[in-house]
Amino acid sequence: MTTAATVHEAADNSEGSSPYALSHLDALESEAVHIFREVAGEFERPVILFSGGKDSIVMLHLALKAFAPAPVPFTLLHVDTGHNFPEVIEYRDRTVAEHGLRLHVASVQEYIDAGKLRERPDGTRNPLQTVPLTEAIQQHRFDAVFGGGRRDEEKARAKERVFSLRDEFSQWDPRRQRPELWQLYNGRHAPGEHVRVFPLSNWTELDVWQYIDREKIELPDIYFAHEREVFKRSGMWLTAGEWGGPKDSESVETRLIRYRTVGDMSCTGAVDSDATTLDAVIAEIAASRLTERGATRADDKMSEAAMEDRKREGYF
């Protein structure tokens, strides 16, 4: 039986017995800190995508460590769908205020109100984030954009480089990606282009949670088991909300659930769970055989290549 203790022990012993070897988590942290400092020295206007989700929280924590005691030399950007979980938005705003950071918000709702975007029949707004994101990058002339994507999440993200070149339309072309031997990152780009940077590329979901546990990082309560009114659609438990759920044929029930990943309420499914502590969550993830996006994100199930298609259009 997998327990949090055995998972922690395996992580601690993964680097062997040498007193000079970095632990697994220390090596991942060192790599991410190096990436942040590399970007700070190589680019003029970097920005961190910060939604209040666990990956962006860990990414901000690493940025704070990379430049302490100096302030983080980057602004933050959030593409707000208008259908985000209130607990996550409250955490986002509180964190920004606590660290004295500057946050740009690109609102999907404002684009809909202005007639630049149209609501989808299914109510989900995650695919609508691309235009506000790319226009915010162009408007503020960001030349490096930090994202919390990890290669273990989804097969399109597994092909992504740490420094991922995007053209003047923010589009991703796998054939233009550069080799990254010996952690040497090439940030060269033409005017109008930018680079998406992924410091957590080599992390897994389990690594993220073990690091959160080790660093005592606060998270929104939504990541731990709690009772919530949900309804079932396409095999996932979704939260009722103004976005259009549930339908007349879908019944609402109160269940003990938690969220493995957090995005737009319309496409982020909850999982049945009684994990109310970090140790319980770590043990649960260690025993899981489904990736967090594969188990809980409806927007990734629209087609076999849904994520790759959106990345080619400029998505995260």
C-alpha positions as CSV (number, residue, x, y, z in Angstrom):
1,M,0.0,0.0,0.0
2,T,1.3,3.4,-0.9
3,T,1.5,6.0,1.9
4,A,2.7,9.5,2.1
5,A,5.6,8.3,4.2
6,T,6.8,5.8,1.6
7,V,6.5,8.4,-1.1
8,H,8.5,10.9,0.8
9,E,11.1,8.3,1.6
10,A,11.4,7.3,-2.0
11,A,11.9,10.9,-3.0
12,D,14.5,11.5,-0.3
13,N,16.5,8.4,-1.3
14,S,16.2,8.9,-5.1
15,E,19.6,10.6,-5.4
16,G,21.6,7.9,-3.6
17,S,23.6,8.2,-0.3
18,S,26.2,10.8,-1.3
19,P,26.1,13.8,1.1
20,Y,27.0,16.1,-1.8
21,A,24.2,15.0,-4.1
22,L,21.1,17.2,-4.5
23,S,17.8,15.5,-3.6
24,H,15.3,15.1,-6.4
25,L,13.3,18.2,-5.3
26,D,16.5,20.2,-4.8
27,A,17.6,19.4,-8.3
28,L,14.2,20.5,-9.8
29,E,14.2,23.6,-7.7
30,S,17.8,24.5,-8.8
31,E,16.9,24.0,-12.5
32,A,13.8,26.2,-12.2
33,V,15.7,29.0,-10.3
34,H,18.4,28.8,-13.0
35,I,15.7,29.3,-15.7
36,F,14.2,32.3,-14.0
37,R,17.6,34.0,-13.6
38,E,18.5,33.1,-17.2
39,V,15.3,34.9,-18.5
40,A,16.0,37.9,-16.2
41,G,19.4,38.3,-17.8
42,E,18.4,37.6,-21.4
43,F,15.0,39.3,-21.9
44,E,13.7,42.8,-21.5
45,R,10.0,42.4,-20.6
46,P,9.2,39.0,-19.1
47,V,5.8,38.2,-17.5
48,I,4.6,35.3,-15.3
49,L,1.2,33.8,-16.1
50,F,-0.5,33.6,-12.7
51,S,-4.0,32.2,-12.2
52,G,-3.9,31.1,-8.6
53,G,-3.7,27.4,-9.6
54,K,-1.1,25.2,-7.9
55,D,1.4,25.2,-10.7
56,S,1.5,29.0,-11.1
57,I,1.7,29.2,-7.2
58,V,4.8,27.0,-7.2
59,M,6.2,29.0,-10.1
60,L,5.8,32.3,-8.3
61,H,7.3,30.7,-5.1
62,L,10.3,29.7,-7.2
63,A,10.6,33.2,-8.7
64,L,10.5,34.7,-5.2
65,K,13.3,32.4,-4.1
66,A,15.3,33.1,-7.3
67,F,15.6,36.8,-6.6
68,A,15.3,37.1,-2.8
69,P,15.9,39.4,-1.0
70,A,15.2,41.6,-4.1
71,P,11.7,41.8,-5.5
72,V,10.6,39.7,-8.4
73,P,11.6,41.6,-11.5
74,F,8.6,40.4,-13.5
75,T,4.9,41.4,-13.6
76,L,2.1,38.9,-13.5
77,L,-0.6,38.2,-16.1
78,H,-3.9,36.4,-15.7
79,V,-6.4,35.6,-18.5
80,D,-9.6,35.7,-16.6
81,T,-12.4,33.7,-18.2
82,G,-15.1,35.1,-15.9
83,H,-15.9,31.6,-14.9
84,N,-13.1,31.0,-12.5
85,F,-13.6,29.5,-9.0
86,P,-14.1,32.4,-6.5
87,E,-11.7,30.7,-4.0
88,V,-8.9,30.9,-6.6
89,I,-9.6,34.5,-7.6
90,E,-9.5,35.5,-3.9
91,Y,-6.2,33.7,-3.4
92,R,-4.8,35.3,-6.5
93,D,-5.6,38.9,-5.3
94,R,-4.5,38.2,-1.8
95,T,-1.1,36.8,-3.0
96,V,-0.5,39.8,-5.3
97,A,-1.2,42.2,-2.5
98,E,0.9,40.3,0.0
99,H,4.0,40.4,-2.2
100,G,3.5,43.9,-3.7
101,L,3.3,42.5,-7.2
102,R,1.8,44.1,-10.3
103,L,-1.0,42.0,-12.0
104,H,-2.4,42.5,-15.5
105,V,-5.8,40.9,-16.1
106,A,-7.0,40.1,-19.6
107,S,-10.7,39.6,-19.4
108,V,-12.5,37.2,-21.7
109,Q,-15.8,38.8,-20.6
110,E,-14.7,42.2,-21.8
111,Y,-13.9,40.7,-25.2
112,I,-17.3,39.1,-25.4
113,D,-19.0,42.4,-24.4
114,A,-17.1,44.2,-27.1
115,G,-18.1,41.6,-29.7
116,K,-14.6,40.4,-30.3
117,L,-15.4,36.9,-29.1
118,R,-18.6,34.8,-29.1
119,E,-19.8,32.5,-26.4
120,R,-19.5,28.8,-27.3
121,P,-22.7,26.6,-27.3
122,D,-21.2,24.4,-24.6
123,G,-20.5,27.4,-22.3
124,T,-16.8,26.7,-21.8
125,R,-14.5,29.7,-22.1
126,N,-11.1,28.0,-21.9
127,P,-10.7,28.0,-25.7
128,L,-11.6,31.7,-25.7
129,Q,-8.5,32.6,-23.7
130,T,-6.2,32.6,-26.7
131,V,-7.1,36.0,-28.2
132,P,-7.0,38.0,-24.9
133,L,-3.7,36.3,-24.1
134,T,-2.0,37.0,-27.4
135,E,-3.3,40.6,-27.6
136,A,-2.1,41.2,-24.0
137,I,1.4,39.9,-25.0
138,Q,1.4,42.2,-28.0
139,Q,0.0,45.2,-26.2
140,H,2.5,45.1,-23.3
141,R,5.4,43.9,-25.6
142,F,6.2,40.9,-23.4
143,D,9.1,39.0,-24.9
144,A,9.2,36.1,-22.5
145,V,6.1,34.5,-20.9
146,F,6.5,32.1,-18.0
147,G,3.9,29.3,-18.0
148,G,3.3,26.5,-15.5
149,G,3.0,23.7,-18.1
150,R,4.6,20.3,-17.4
151,R,5.5,17.6,-19.8
152,D,3.7,14.9,-17.8
153,E,0.3,16.7,-18.2
154,E,-0.5,16.0,-21.9
155,K,1.3,14.7,-25.0
156,A,1.4,18.0,-26.8
157,R,3.1,19.6,-23.8
158,A,5.5,16.7,-23.7
159,K,6.9,18.0,-27.0
160,E,7.4,21.5,-25.7
161,R,10.9,22.9,-25.0
162,V,11.7,24.9,-21.8
163,F,12.3,27.9,-24.1
164,S,9.4,27.6,-26.7
165,L,9.6,30.0,-29.6
166,R,6.4,31.7,-30.7
167,D,6.1,33.6,-34.0
168,E,4.6,37.1,-34.4
169,F,1.1,35.7,-34.2
170,S,2.0,33.8,-30.9
171,Q,1.7,30.5,-32.8
172,W,3.7,27.4,-31.9
173,D,5.5,25.4,-34.6
174,P,7.1,22.2,-33.3
175,R,9.6,22.2,-36.2
176,R,11.1,25.5,-35.1
177,Q,11.9,24.4,-31.6
178,R,15.5,24.4,-30.6
179,P,17.7,21.8,-28.9
180,E,18.5,22.4,-25.3
181,L,21.6,20.4,-24.6
182,W,23.3,20.7,-21.2
183,Q,20.6,23.2,-20.0
184,L,21.7,25.8,-22.6
185,Y,18.7,27.9,-23.6
186,N,18.5,29.9,-26.7
187,G,16.2,32.9,-26.3
188,R,17.0,34.6,-29.6
189,H,13.9,35.8,-31.4
190,A,12.9,38.3,-34.1
191,P,11.0,41.5,-33.5
192,G,7.4,40.7,-32.8
193,E,8.2,37.1,-31.7
194,H,8.4,36.0,-28.1
195,V,9.4,32.9,-26.1
196,R,7.2,30.9,-23.8
197,V,9.2,29.6,-20.8
198,F,8.3,26.6,-18.8
199,P,10.4,26.2,-15.6
200,L,8.3,23.2,-14.4
201,S,8.7,21.2,-17.6
202,N,10.5,18.4,-15.9
203,W,8.3,18.2,-12.8
204,T,5.5,15.8,-12.3
205,E,2.2,16.3,-10.5
206,L,3.7,14.3,-7.6
207,D,6.8,16.5,-7.6
208,V,4.7,19.6,-7.4
209,W,2.8,18.3,-4.4
210,Q,5.9,17.1,-2.6
211,Y,7.5,20.5,-3.1
212,I,4.4,22.3,-1.8
213,D,4.5,20.0,1.3
214,R,8.3,20.6,1.8
215,E,8.1,24.4,1.3
216,K,4.8,24.8,3.3
217,I,3.2,26.7,0.4
218,E,-0.4,27.8,1.0
219,L,-3.0,26.7,-1.5
220,P,-6.7,27.5,-2.2
221,D,-8.9,25.2,-0.1
222,I,-10.4,23.9,-3.4
223,Y,-7.4,21.5,-3.8
224,F,-8.5,19.6,-0.6
225,A,-11.5,17.5,0.0
226,H,-14.7,19.5,0.8
227,E,-18.4,19.1,0.2
228,R,-19.7,20.8,-2.9
229,E,-22.8,20.7,-5.1
230,V,-21.9,19.1,-8.4
231,F,-23.5,17.4,-11.3
232,K,-22.2,14.8,-13.7
233,R,-21.5,15.5,-17.4
234,S,-19.4,13.4,-19.7
235,G,-18.2,11.3,-16.8
236,M,-16.9,14.3,-14.7
237,W,-18.3,16.1,-11.7
238,L,-18.8,19.8,-12.6
239,T,-19.7,22.7,-10.4
240,A,-23.0,24.4,-11.1
241,G,-22.7,28.0,-12.1
242,E,-23.8,30.9,-14.4
243,W,-21.9,29.4,-17.3
244,G,-24.8,27.1,-18.2
245,G,-24.8,24.1,-15.9
246,P,-26.6,22.0,-15.1
247,K,-29.1,21.2,-17.8
248,D,-32.7,20.1,-17.0
249,S,-31.7,16.5,-17.4
250,E,-28.7,16.8,-15.0
251,S,-29.3,16.4,-11.3
252,V,-27.3,18.3,-8.7
253,E,-26.0,16.4,-5.7
254,T,-23.7,17.1,-2.7
255,R,-20.5,15.1,-2.8
256,L,-17.1,15.1,-1.0
257,I,-14.7,16.1,-3.7
258,R,-11.5,18.0,-4.5
259,Y,-9.9,19.5,-7.6
260,R,-6.6,18.2,-9.0
261,T,-6.3,21.0,-11.5
262,V,-8.2,24.3,-11.6
263,G,-9.3,26.2,-14.6
264,D,-12.6,27.4,-16.1
265,M,-15.6,26.0,-14.0
266,S,-17.3,24.9,-17.2
267,C,-14.6,22.3,-18.1
268,T,-12.8,21.5,-14.9
269,G,-14.0,18.3,-13.2
270,A,-13.7,17.4,-9.6
271,V,-12.6,14.0,-8.3
272,D,-14.2,12.0,-5.4
273,S,-11.8,12.3,-2.5
274,D,-11.5,12.4,1.2
275,A,-7.9,13.8,1.1
276,T,-8.0,16.8,3.5
277,T,-4.3,17.1,4.2
278,L,-1.1,17.3,2.1
279,D,0.0,13.8,3.1
280,A,-3.4,12.4,2.0
281,V,-3.3,14.2,-1.3
282,I,0.3,13.0,-2.0
283,A,-0.7,9.4,-1.2
284,E,-3.7,9.7,-3.5
285,I,-1.7,11.1,-6.4
286,A,1.0,8.4,-6.0
287,A,-1.6,5.7,-6.4
288,S,-3.4,7.4,-9.4
289,R,-2.9,6.0,-12.9
290,L,-4.6,9.0,-14.7
291,T,-3.0,12.3,-15.4
292,E,-4.7,15.3,-13.8
293,R,-5.7,16.8,-17.2
294,G,-6.8,13.4,-18.6
295,A,-9.0,12.8,-15.6
296,T,-10.5,16.3,-15.1
297,R,-10.3,18.6,-18.1
298,A,-13.2,18.4,-20.6
299,D,-11.5,20.9,-23.0
300,D,-8.7,18.4,-23.6
301,K,-11.3,15.8,-24.7
302,M,-12.7,17.8,-27.5
303,S,-10.5,15.9,-29.9
304,E,-7.4,13.7,-29.9
305,A,-5.2,16.7,-30.8
306,A,-7.2,19.4,-28.9
307,M,-4.2,20.8,-26.9
308,E,-1.8,20.8,-29.8
309,D,-4.3,22.6,-32.0
310,R,-4.8,25.3,-29.4
311,K,-1.0,25.6,-28.8
312,R,-0.6,26.2,-32.6
313,E,-3.1,29.0,-32.3
314,G,-1.3,30.7,-29.4
315,Y,-2.7,29.0,-26.3
316,F,-0.5,28.3,-23.2
